[in-house]
Each structure stands twice: as structure tokens, then as C-alpha cells.
Amino acid sequence: MSTPTPPIRIGLIGCGRIAGVHLRHLRALGNAQLVGVCDLDAERARAFAEGAGVEACSEPSALFRLGVDAVHVLTPPTTHADTAILALEQGVHVLVEKPMATSAAAARRMEAAAQAGGVGARRLLDAPAARDGGAPLARHGIELDFSPRASR
């Protein structure tokens, strides 16, 4: 008899409109557990967390202390790169809402952070790639391949 795999512990960074869509999809998955949400607007985080039945944080560092395995970056696009890199540096897998980054340089910094721990150490996906099963990304005129196949 095999031991059941524990659920993937997920955190949401950003509690705007799209966060509700991500929450709905996470609830439909059998192997994911939303454990916390983070928003710089503490009241927005509190209200969303209350509705979702999870912890509220106003700083990403507090969300990481909850022991998340992965985060969804749902912040304004200009903050995607820095937020994703912060999570990757904590050893957390990252899904970034579109657009992945606002420049090729930012996308390259994200790629470097994802690769820093060695091949397969961390995964970085943008929302369209996640919907396509981790297909290669073509953003900002550069090819980035963060697919699960490329990480092994």
C-alpha cells in the first residue's frame, strides 16, 4: 500500500480580481492546498483570506514562513520579476500571471533565479504556459523553456 502524496502547499501573492480565479482553480485540484495569501494592502489580504479560510499576510516573507511549496504571483506586471525572484530565492516554485515580465532583461533575471539552484531545483511558469502543460515560453523575443521536461 502506497503512502498518499501530501498536497502542494500554495500561496497567492496579490489579492486582486484574478486571485479569485486562481482560488477557484486551486480548489478544483485534488493535490493543492491554499495555505495563505499576501497583499501589500493588509485589509485586502485579510478580506480575501477570510473568504478563502486561509492565513493573511502583508509581506511575502510572512507567506514563505507558512511553508509554501509554490506561489502564484498575481501582482501588477511591473512587480512580477522582483516578486518571482524573491520567491525563487526562497526555494519556492513560482507561477506568474501574464505577462511574465515587462522586459527581456527582467525575464532573463527570472530565468537566472530559477536556474540558480541547479537543473530541476525550481520551476518558473507563466500562466499561459501552465495552461499548456508547461510548454516552452516565447516572451520578449527570447526563448525560455521552464517546462517540467526541461527541468529534469
TORDO-260278 format. One record per residue (C-alpha): residue number from 1; chain; x, y, z. Coordinates in steps of 0.02 Angstrom, whole numbers, plus 32768, in hexadecimal, padded with zeros to 4 digits. Layout:
% TORDO-260278
<vexmi><num>NUM</num><cadena>A</cadena><xx>X</xx><yy>Y</yy><zz>Z</zz></vexmi>
...
***
This chain:
% TORDO-260278
<vexmi><num>1</num><cadena>A</cadena><xx>8000</xx><yy>8000</yy><zz>8000</zz></vexmi>
<vexmi><num>2</num><cadena>A</cadena><xx>804A</xx><yy>80A7</yy><zz>7FCE</zz></vexmi>
<vexmi><num>3</num><cadena>A</cadena><xx>804E</xx><yy>8141</yy><zz>803B</zz></vexmi>
<vexmi><num>4</num><cadena>A</cadena><xx>7FE3</xx><yy>81CF</yy><zz>7FF8</zz></vexmi>
<vexmi><num>5</num><cadena>A</cadena><xx>8044</xx><yy>8263</yy><zz>7FB5</zz></vexmi>
<vexmi><num>6</num><cadena>A</cadena><xx>802B</xx><yy>82FF</yy><zz>801F</zz></vexmi>
<vexmi><num>7</num><cadena>A</cadena><xx>7FD8</xx><yy>8391</yy><zz>7FC6</zz></vexmi>
<vexmi><num>8</num><cadena>A</cadena><xx>803F</xx><yy>841B</yy><zz>7F7A</zz></vexmi>
<vexmi><num>9</num><cadena>A</cadena><xx>8037</xx><yy>84AF</yy><zz>7FF1</zz></vexmi>
<vexmi><num>10</num><cadena>A</cadena><xx>800D</xx><yy>854B</yy><zz>7F8B</zz></vexmi>
<vexmi><num>11</num><cadena>A</cadena><xx>8010</xx><yy>8604</yy><zz>7FB3</zz></vexmi>
<vexmi><num>12</num><cadena>A</cadena><xx>7FC8</xx><yy>8693</yy><zz>7F4D</zz></vexmi>
<vexmi><num>13</num><cadena>A</cadena><xx>8028</xx><yy>8736</yy><zz>7F42</zz></vexmi>
<vexmi><num>14</num><cadena>A</cadena><xx>7FAC</xx><yy>87BC</yy><zz>7F10</zz></vexmi>
<vexmi><num>15</num><cadena>A</cadena><xx>7EF3</xx><yy>87BA</yy><zz>7F3F</zz></vexmi>
<vexmi><num>16</num><cadena>A</cadena><xx>7EA7</xx><yy>8819</yy><zz>7EAD</zz></vexmi>
<vexmi><num>17</num><cadena>A</cadena><xx>7E1E</xx><yy>87DA</yy><zz>7E38</zz></vexmi>
<vexmi><num>18</num><cadena>A</cadena><xx>7E86</xx><yy>8750</yy><zz>7DE8</zz></vexmi>
<vexmi><num>19</num><cadena>A</cadena><xx>7EA8</xx><yy>8703</yy><zz>7E94</zz></vexmi>
<vexmi><num>20</num><cadena>A</cadena><xx>7DF4</xx><yy>86C5</yy><zz>7E9A</zz></vexmi>
<vexmi><num>21</num><cadena>A</cadena><xx>7E0D</xx><yy>8669</yy><zz>7DF5</zz></vexmi>
<vexmi><num>22</num><cadena>A</cadena><xx>7EAB</xx><yy>8616</yy><zz>7E37</zz></vexmi>
<vexmi><num>23</num><cadena>A</cadena><xx>7E52</xx><yy>85E7</yy><zz>7ED9</zz></vexmi>
<vexmi><num>24</num><cadena>A</cadena><xx>7DC5</xx><yy>8595</yy><zz>7E78</zz></vexmi>
<vexmi><num>25</num><cadena>A</cadena><xx>7E3F</xx><yy>852E</yy><zz>7E10</zz></vexmi>
<vexmi><num>26</num><cadena>A</cadena><xx>7EA8</xx><yy>84FD</yy><zz>7EA6</zz></vexmi>
<vexmi><num>27</num><cadena>A</cadena><xx>7E0D</xx><yy>84BF</yy><zz>7F00</zz></vexmi>
<vexmi><num>28</num><cadena>A</cadena><xx>7DE6</xx><yy>8450</yy><zz>7E6A</zz></vexmi>
<vexmi><num>29</num><cadena>A</cadena><xx>7E8F</xx><yy>83FA</yy><zz>7E77</zz></vexmi>
<vexmi><num>30</num><cadena>A</cadena><xx>7E9F</xx><yy>8364</yy><zz>7EE6</zz></vexmi>
<vexmi><num>31</num><cadena>A</cadena><xx>7F57</xx><yy>837B</yy><zz>7F0A</zz></vexmi>
<vexmi><num>32</num><cadena>A</cadena><xx>7F62</xx><yy>8434</yy><zz>7F39</zz></vexmi>
<vexmi><num>33</num><cadena>A</cadena><xx>7F3E</xx><yy>848B</yy><zz>7FDD</zz></vexmi>
<vexmi><num>34</num><cadena>A</cadena><xx>7F35</xx><yy>8549</yy><zz>7FE9</zz></vexmi>
<vexmi><num>35</num><cadena>A</cadena><xx>7F87</xx><yy>8575</yy><zz>808E</zz></vexmi>
<vexmi><num>36</num><cadena>A</cadena><xx>7F98</xx><yy>8631</yy><zz>8085</zz></vexmi>
<vexmi><num>37</num><cadena>A</cadena><xx>7F87</xx><yy>86D1</yy><zz>8023</zz></vexmi>
<vexmi><num>38</num><cadena>A</cadena><xx>7FEE</xx><yy>876F</yy><zz>8020</zz></vexmi>
<vexmi><num>39</num><cadena>A</cadena><xx>7FC7</xx><yy>8820</yy><zz>7FEB</zz></vexmi>
<vexmi><num>40</num><cadena>A</cadena><xx>801D</xx><yy>88C3</yy><zz>8018</zz></vexmi>
<vexmi><num>41</num><cadena>A</cadena><xx>7F6E</xx><yy>8902</yy><zz>8041</zz></vexmi>
<vexmi><num>42</num><cadena>A</cadena><xx>7F58</xx><yy>88A6</yy><zz>80E7</zz></vexmi>
<vexmi><num>43</num><cadena>A</cadena><xx>7E9B</xx><yy>88C0</yy><zz>80E7</zz></vexmi>
<vexmi><num>44</num><cadena>A</cadena><xx>7E8B</xx><yy>8876</yy><zz>8038</zz></vexmi>
<vexmi><num>45</num><cadena>A</cadena><xx>7EF4</xx><yy>87E1</yy><zz>806E</zz></vexmi>
<vexmi><num>46</num><cadena>A</cadena><xx>7E8C</xx><yy>87CA</yy><zz>810B</zz></vexmi>
<vexmi><num>47</num><cadena>A</cadena><xx>7DE6</xx><yy>87D0</yy><zz>80AD</zz></vexmi>
<vexmi><num>48</num><cadena>A</cadena><xx>7E1F</xx><yy>8756</yy><zz>8027</zz></vexmi>
<vexmi><num>49</num><cadena>A</cadena><xx>7E6D</xx><yy>86E1</yy><zz>80A7</zz></vexmi>
<vexmi><num>50</num><cadena>A</cadena><xx>7DD0</xx><yy>86E2</yy><zz>8110</zz></vexmi>
<vexmi><num>51</num><cadena>A</cadena><xx>7D67</xx><yy>86AF</yy><zz>807A</zz></vexmi>
<vexmi><num>52</num><cadena>A</cadena><xx>7DE3</xx><yy>8628</yy><zz>804A</zz></vexmi>
<vexmi><num>53</num><cadena>A</cadena><xx>7DFD</xx><yy>85E6</yy><zz>80FA</zz></vexmi>
<vexmi><num>54</num><cadena>A</cadena><xx>7EBA</xx><yy>8600</yy><zz>80F9</zz></vexmi>
<vexmi><num>55</num><cadena>A</cadena><xx>7F40</xx><yy>866D</yy><zz>8149</zz></vexmi>
<vexmi><num>56</num><cadena>A</cadena><xx>7F55</xx><yy>8724</yy><zz>8114</zz></vexmi>
<vexmi><num>57</num><cadena>A</cadena><xx>7FFF</xx><yy>8777</yy><zz>8101</zz></vexmi>
<vexmi><num>58</num><cadena>A</cadena><xx>8033</xx><yy>8825</yy><zz>80CD</zz></vexmi>
<vexmi><num>59</num><cadena>A</cadena><xx>80E7</xx><yy>87F5</yy><zz>80A3</zz></vexmi>
<vexmi><num>60</num><cadena>A</cadena><xx>8125</xx><yy>8765</yy><zz>8037</zz></vexmi>
<vexmi><num>61</num><cadena>A</cadena><xx>81A2</xx><yy>8732</yy><zz>80BF</zz></vexmi>
<vexmi><num>62</num><cadena>A</cadena><xx>810F</xx><yy>870B</yy><zz>8132</zz></vexmi>
<vexmi><num>63</num><cadena>A</cadena><xx>80C0</xx><yy>86A0</yy><zz>80AA</zz></vexmi>
<vexmi><num>64</num><cadena>A</cadena><xx>8164</xx><yy>863F</yy><zz>8093</zz></vexmi>
<vexmi><num>65</num><cadena>A</cadena><xx>8166</xx><yy>861B</yy><zz>814F</zz></vexmi>
<vexmi><num>66</num><cadena>A</cadena><xx>80C3</xx><yy>85BD</yy><zz>813A</zz></vexmi>
<vexmi><num>67</num><cadena>A</cadena><xx>8126</xx><yy>8537</yy><zz>80DF</zz></vexmi>
<vexmi><num>68</num><cadena>A</cadena><xx>80E3</xx><yy>854F</yy><zz>802F</zz></vexmi>
<vexmi><num>69</num><cadena>A</cadena><xx>8125</xx><yy>84DD</yy><zz>7FA6</zz></vexmi>
<vexmi><num>70</num><cadena>A</cadena><xx>80EE</xx><yy>8553</yy><zz>7F1C</zz></vexmi>
<vexmi><num>71</num><cadena>A</cadena><xx>80A5</xx><yy>8600</yy><zz>7F03</zz></vexmi>
<vexmi><num>72</num><cadena>A</cadena><xx>803B</xx><yy>8651</yy><zz>7E7D</zz></vexmi>
<vexmi><num>73</num><cadena>A</cadena><xx>8078</xx><yy>8702</yy><zz>7E58</zz></vexmi>
<vexmi><num>74</num><cadena>A</cadena><xx>7FDA</xx><yy>8767</yy><zz>7E36</zz></vexmi>
<vexmi><num>75</num><cadena>A</cadena><xx>8020</xx><yy>8815</yy><zz>7E51</zz></vexmi>
<vexmi><num>76</num><cadena>A</cadena><xx>802A</xx><yy>88A4</yy><zz>7DD3</zz></vexmi>
<vexmi><num>77</num><cadena>A</cadena><xx>809A</xx><yy>8875</yy><zz>7D3E</zz></vexmi>
<vexmi><num>78</num><cadena>A</cadena><xx>8124</xx><yy>88F0</yy><zz>7D6C</zz></vexmi>
<vexmi><num>79</num><cadena>A</cadena><xx>8140</xx><yy>888D</yy><zz>7E0E</zz></vexmi>
<vexmi><num>80</num><cadena>A</cadena><xx>813C</xx><yy>87DD</yy><zz>7DC4</zz></vexmi>
<vexmi><num>81</num><cadena>A</cadena><xx>81F8</xx><yy>87C8</yy><zz>7DAE</zz></vexmi>
<vexmi><num>82</num><cadena>A</cadena><xx>822C</xx><yy>8805</yy><zz>7E5A</zz></vexmi>
<vexmi><num>83</num><cadena>A</cadena><xx>81A1</xx><yy>87A5</yy><zz>7EB1</zz></vexmi>
<vexmi><num>84</num><cadena>A</cadena><xx>81C6</xx><yy>8704</yy><zz>7E53</zz></vexmi>
<vexmi><num>85</num><cadena>A</cadena><xx>8281</xx><yy>8713</yy><zz>7E73</zz></vexmi>
<vexmi><num>86</num><cadena>A</cadena><xx>8261</xx><yy>872E</yy><zz>7F2D</zz></vexmi>
<vexmi><num>87</num><cadena>A</cadena><xx>81FC</xx><yy>868C</yy><zz>7F32</zz></vexmi>
<vexmi><num>88</num><cadena>A</cadena><xx>827A</xx><yy>862B</yy><zz>7EC9</zz></vexmi>
<vexmi><num>89</num><cadena>A</cadena><xx>8305</xx><yy>8662</yy><zz>7F3E</zz></vexmi>
<vexmi><num>90</num><cadena>A</cadena><xx>82A0</xx><yy>8615</yy><zz>7FCD</zz></vexmi>
<vexmi><num>91</num><cadena>A</cadena><xx>829B</xx><yy>856F</yy><zz>7F6F</zz></vexmi>
<vexmi><num>92</num><cadena>A</cadena><xx>81E3</xx><yy>8581</yy><zz>7F42</zz></vexmi>
<vexmi><num>93</num><cadena>A</cadena><xx>819A</xx><yy>854F</yy><zz>7E9A</zz></vexmi>
<vexmi><num>94</num><cadena>A</cadena><xx>8145</xx><yy>85E0</yy><zz>7E3F</zz></vexmi>
<vexmi><num>95</num><cadena>A</cadena><xx>80B4</xx><yy>85F7</yy><zz>7DC7</zz></vexmi>
<vexmi><num>96</num><cadena>A</cadena><xx>80AD</xx><yy>86AA</yy><zz>7D84</zz></vexmi>
<vexmi><num>97</num><cadena>A</cadena><xx>800E</xx><yy>86F6</yy><zz>7D3E</zz></vexmi>
<vexmi><num>98</num><cadena>A</cadena><xx>8022</xx><yy>8742</yy><zz>7C91</zz></vexmi>
<vexmi><num>99</num><cadena>A</cadena><xx>8087</xx><yy>879B</yy><zz>7C57</zz></vexmi>
<vexmi><num>100</num><cadena>A</cadena><xx>8118</xx><yy>873D</yy><zz>7CA3</zz></vexmi>
<vexmi><num>101</num><cadena>A</cadena><xx>8185</xx><yy>87D9</yy><zz>7CA2</zz></vexmi>
<vexmi><num>102</num><cadena>A</cadena><xx>8185</xx><yy>8888</yy><zz>7C59</zz></vexmi>
<vexmi><num>103</num><cadena>A</cadena><xx>822E</xx><yy>8879</yy><zz>7C04</zz></vexmi>
<vexmi><num>104</num><cadena>A</cadena><xx>82A4</xx><yy>87F7</yy><zz>7BBE</zz></vexmi>
<vexmi><num>105</num><cadena>A</cadena><xx>8324</xx><yy>8827</yy><zz>7C43</zz></vexmi>
<vexmi><num>106</num><cadena>A</cadena><xx>82A6</xx><yy>8805</yy><zz>7CCE</zz></vexmi>
<vexmi><num>107</num><cadena>A</cadena><xx>8278</xx><yy>875E</yy><zz>7C80</zz></vexmi>
<vexmi><num>108</num><cadena>A</cadena><xx>8330</xx><yy>872E</yy><zz>7C78</zz></vexmi>
<vexmi><num>109</num><cadena>A</cadena><xx>8346</xx><yy>875C</yy><zz>7D31</zz></vexmi>
<vexmi><num>110</num><cadena>A</cadena><xx>82B2</xx><yy>86EB</yy><zz>7D59</zz></vexmi>
<vexmi><num>111</num><cadena>A</cadena><xx>82FD</xx><yy>865E</yy><zz>7CF2</zz></vexmi>
<vexmi><num>112</num><cadena>A</cadena><xx>83A5</xx><yy>8673</yy><zz>7D4A</zz></vexmi>
<vexmi><num>113</num><cadena>A</cadena><xx>8351</xx><yy>866C</yy><zz>7DF5</zz></vexmi>
<vexmi><num>114</num><cadena>A</cadena><xx>82F2</xx><yy>85CE</yy><zz>7DC3</zz></vexmi>
<vexmi><num>115</num><cadena>A</cadena><xx>8391</xx><yy>857B</yy><zz>7D87</zz></vexmi>
<vexmi><num>116</num><cadena>A</cadena><xx>83FF</xx><yy>85B4</yy><zz>7E19</zz></vexmi>
<vexmi><num>117</num><cadena>A</cadena><xx>83E1</xx><yy>8519</yy><zz>7E82</zz></vexmi>
<vexmi><num>118</num><cadena>A</cadena><xx>8410</xx><yy>84A2</yy><zz>7DF5</zz></vexmi>
<vexmi><num>119</num><cadena>A</cadena><xx>83AA</xx><yy>8448</yy><zz>7D73</zz></vexmi>
<vexmi><num>120</num><cadena>A</cadena><xx>8301</xx><yy>8416</yy><zz>7DB5</zz></vexmi>
<vexmi><num>121</num><cadena>A</cadena><xx>8316</xx><yy>8475</yy><zz>7E58</zz></vexmi>
<vexmi><num>122</num><cadena>A</cadena><xx>8286</xx><yy>84EC</yy><zz>7E3B</zz></vexmi>
<vexmi><num>123</num><cadena>A</cadena><xx>8201</xx><yy>8506</yy><zz>7DB8</zz></vexmi>
<vexmi><num>124</num><cadena>A</cadena><xx>81C4</xx><yy>85AA</yy><zz>7D73</zz></vexmi>
<vexmi><num>125</num><cadena>A</cadena><xx>8128</xx><yy>85B0</yy><zz>7D04</zz></vexmi>
<vexmi><num>126</num><cadena>A</cadena><xx>80BD</xx><yy>863B</yy><zz>7CC4</zz></vexmi>
<vexmi><num>127</num><cadena>A</cadena><xx>8001</xx><yy>8621</yy><zz>7CC5</zz></vexmi>
<vexmi><num>128</num><cadena>A</cadena><xx>7FEF</xx><yy>85FA</yy><zz>7C09</zz></vexmi>
<vexmi><num>129</num><cadena>A</cadena><xx>807C</xx><yy>857A</yy><zz>7C13</zz></vexmi>
<vexmi><num>130</num><cadena>A</cadena><xx>802A</xx><yy>8528</yy><zz>7CA8</zz></vexmi>
<vexmi><num>131</num><cadena>A</cadena><xx>7F87</xx><yy>8518</yy><zz>7C47</zz></vexmi>
<vexmi><num>132</num><cadena>A</cadena><xx>7FEA</xx><yy>84C8</yy><zz>7BB9</zz></vexmi>
<vexmi><num>133</num><cadena>A</cadena><xx>8038</xx><yy>8446</yy><zz>7C2B</zz></vexmi>
<vexmi><num>134</num><cadena>A</cadena><xx>80DD</xx><yy>84A0</yy><zz>7C3F</zz></vexmi>
<vexmi><num>135</num><cadena>A</cadena><xx>80FD</xx><yy>84C1</yy><zz>7B87</zz></vexmi>
<vexmi><num>136</num><cadena>A</cadena><xx>8195</xx><yy>852A</yy><zz>7B5A</zz></vexmi>
<vexmi><num>137</num><cadena>A</cadena><xx>817D</xx><yy>85E5</yy><zz>7B6E</zz></vexmi>
<vexmi><num>138</num><cadena>A</cadena><xx>81A5</xx><yy>8664</yy><zz>7AE8</zz></vexmi>
<vexmi><num>139</num><cadena>A</cadena><xx>81A0</xx><yy>870E</yy><zz>7B37</zz></vexmi>
<vexmi><num>140</num><cadena>A</cadena><xx>81F7</xx><yy>87B1</yy><zz>7B10</zz></vexmi>
<vexmi><num>141</num><cadena>A</cadena><xx>8253</xx><yy>8767</yy><zz>7A7B</zz></vexmi>
<vexmi><num>142</num><cadena>A</cadena><xx>82B0</xx><yy>86E3</yy><zz>7AE1</zz></vexmi>
<vexmi><num>143</num><cadena>A</cadena><xx>828E</xx><yy>862B</yy><zz>7AF7</zz></vexmi>
<vexmi><num>144</num><cadena>A</cadena><xx>8279</xx><yy>85F1</yy><zz>7BA9</zz></vexmi>
<vexmi><num>145</num><cadena>A</cadena><xx>8253</xx><yy>853B</yy><zz>7BCC</zz></vexmi>
<vexmi><num>146</num><cadena>A</cadena><xx>821B</xx><yy>851A</yy><zz>7C7E</zz></vexmi>
<vexmi><num>147</num><cadena>A</cadena><xx>81B6</xx><yy>8480</yy><zz>7C51</zz></vexmi>
<vexmi><num>148</num><cadena>A</cadena><xx>81BC</xx><yy>83ED</yy><zz>7CC9</zz></vexmi>
<vexmi><num>149</num><cadena>A</cadena><xx>8214</xx><yy>838B</yy><zz>7C41</zz></vexmi>
<vexmi><num>150</num><cadena>A</cadena><xx>829F</xx><yy>840C</yy><zz>7C39</zz></vexmi>
<vexmi><num>151</num><cadena>A</cadena><xx>82B6</xx><yy>840D</yy><zz>7CF6</zz></vexmi>
<vexmi><num>152</num><cadena>A</cadena><xx>82DD</xx><yy>8354</yy><zz>7D05</zz></vexmi>
***
